[in-house]
Amino acid sequence: MKTELQRLQIKGTVLQSGDAGYDNARKVWNGMIDRKPALIAQCTNADDISECVKFARRHNMNVSVRGGGHNVAGNAVCDGGLMIDLSKMKEIKVDAATKTATAEPGVILREFDAATIQHGLATTGGTVSDTGLAGLTLGGGLGWLMGKYGVTADNLLGADMVLADGEKVTVDEKNHPDLYWAIRGGGGNFGIVSKFKYQLHSFGPNVVAGMILYPMEQAKAVMQFYREYARSMPDELMAYSGFIVSPDGMPVTFVLPAWLGDLKDADKHLAPLRAFGTPIADMITEMPYTALQSILDAAAPAGIRRYWKSGYFTELTDELLDIVLKHVATRPSPLSPVLFFHMRGVAARTPTEATAFGNRRDQWDSDIISQWLDPADDEKNITWTRNFWKEIEPLTDGVYVNHLGSDDDPRVANAYGSNFERLKAIKKKYDPDNFFRMNNNIKPA
Ligand SMILES: Cc1cc2nc3c(=O)[nH]c(=O)nc-3n(C[C@H](O)[C@H](O)[C@H](O)COP(=O)(O)OP(=O)(O)OC[C@H]3O[C@@H](n4cnc5c(N)ncnc54)[C@H](O)[C@@H]3O)c2cc1C
């Protein structure tokens, strides 16, 4: 089979079990994922991808698609099928004159940011720099710049895609507008993107940002202050928060603001936060945008074991805070953060029907990110997460599709709300057999 796939003039390498590089290629960010594809095709261009799709069809093989490999459920890797690995496709082209960029699907966020910011340009990305641009964009893309410029998908001008029958198409406002709508939030359900085109914005290079850490005794008061503060500021101010354990083993509450506007206005907008409470440390400082883009990297090392639960909260009520604080106090692993990402500004104000990305409003995307090292600790960490989740789930309103975990299939509809029916119809038109199903799956209507 491997020889047959290679004979199709695939320029990239085809790997199977026993080949050097096979085990490395099937590794993803979540160390719990240990799947063994029959074949891994490391594609180099759209033709390779198209050949892979046709090959998998002929052989009735399950297919998974790997961009940056960050999806927590490990959807990038299949057991026994064909893994279409795009991680070698890394071309980025920036056109400073039109403030646009194209990027291939193997690009990770830090590569994209580095390429654009040298032209004084940026667009919304995520918060951890080795996340894949492909999966992030197709699911929406929540990041520091979403208040100013919308989610990443709002800045997607078009894409080159390979459809479920292997056909190569360009998708934008004029060509396949239904598909263009669907891939801005609908994930990898409709085809494989071989190139993305983005709108960039004049930005940076510096921002003012940094964590403020507080002892847990102040946690509730800090969060009560934070929930008002985060909403009272202009779109240029983003503030996330959460609960972590410091490297020296002390559980702490943090607020992480970023001023993304004119640097001379930073102090004025950050002052109320900096004056609140009695922090252990205030690390706010001017820094390059690329440093902000990697500020949470250390909290998310690749390859360790994880289990996630996530949902949106329109209010950080006292009831919610009490439940969160109760569970945070018994967290079995010090590596497990509980995070609140504030969605606001343009991301929240853009009409829901403008793109497939659902659930737009001023709200918090909250994540219980259980992380641990020893497989012997799987059960206790998963149980803790599930018990915690059981208590806060009734307070959620929808979910961000890119934060769905391995056992969240029934929640996919909650990620889209009123856009779900339209997505199912577009899925039926472009992928009636549900060929692309190793994803947060939208079944054809
Ligand atoms: C530590 C961490 C931090 C994160 N932070 C953020 C954040 O700040 N903001 C945010 O919005 N999200 C964030 N996420 C979620 C992230 O957006 C998703 O995990 C996303 O799927 C990552 O994309 P990827 O390309 O790395 O994933 P992969 O695991 O490679 O792919 C995930 C899925 O995307 C689809 N896909 C990937 N590439 C293509 C393609 N070229 N064509 C079609 N389908 C494709 C496939 O269905 C695939 O199964 C974070 C995730 C992690 C683990």
The ligand as a Gaussian input file, in Angstrom:
#p B3LYP/6-31G(d) Opt

LIG

0 1
 C       -2.034000      24.600000      24.551000
 C       -3.173000      25.020000      23.656000
 C       -3.487000      26.325000      23.586000
 C       -4.536000      26.737000      22.767000
 N       -4.829000      28.065000      22.718000
 C       -5.794000      28.476000      21.898000
 C       -6.079000      29.860000      21.775000
 O       -5.476000      30.706000      22.420000
 N       -7.061000      30.230000      20.927000
 C       -7.748000      29.317000      20.186000
 O       -8.609000      29.732000      19.419000
 N       -7.506000      28.015000      20.292000
 C       -6.542000      27.574000      21.120000
 N       -6.300000      26.244000      21.225000
 C       -7.137000      25.279000      20.489000
 C       -6.628000      25.133000      19.074000
 O       -7.207000      26.151000      18.285000
 C       -7.067000      23.771000      18.519000
 O       -6.448000      22.784000      19.278000
 C       -6.731000      23.612000      17.056000
 O       -7.344000      22.437000      16.594000
 C       -5.259000      23.526000      16.826000
 O       -4.967000      23.445000      15.472000
 P       -3.820000      22.471000      14.953000
 O       -3.660000      22.709000      13.511000
 O       -2.619000      22.614000      15.836000
 O       -4.526000      21.100000      15.286000
 P       -4.474000      19.626000      14.669000
 O       -4.579000      18.732000      15.842000
 O       -3.355000      19.434000      13.732000
 O       -5.800000      19.609000      13.859000
 C       -7.035000      19.656000      14.493000
 C       -8.117000      19.438000      13.507000
 O       -8.178000      20.558000      12.636000
 C       -8.493000      20.129000      11.342000
 N       -7.446000      20.579000      10.425000
 C       -6.165000      20.876000      10.716000
 N       -5.554000      21.326000       9.627000
 C       -6.443000      21.307000       8.625000
 C       -6.436000      21.686000       7.259000
 N       -5.351000      22.191000       6.686000
 N       -7.554000      21.528000       6.526000
 C       -8.686000      21.043000       7.096000
 N       -8.764000      20.683000       8.367000
 C       -7.658000      20.820000       9.139000
 C       -8.673000      18.655000      11.377000
 O      -10.028000      18.336000      11.562000
 C       -7.915000      18.252000      12.605000
 O       -8.408000      17.103000      13.195000
 C       -5.257000      25.794000      22.019000
 C       -4.923000      24.460000      22.096000
 C       -3.897000      24.058000      22.912000
 C       -3.578000      22.624000      22.999000

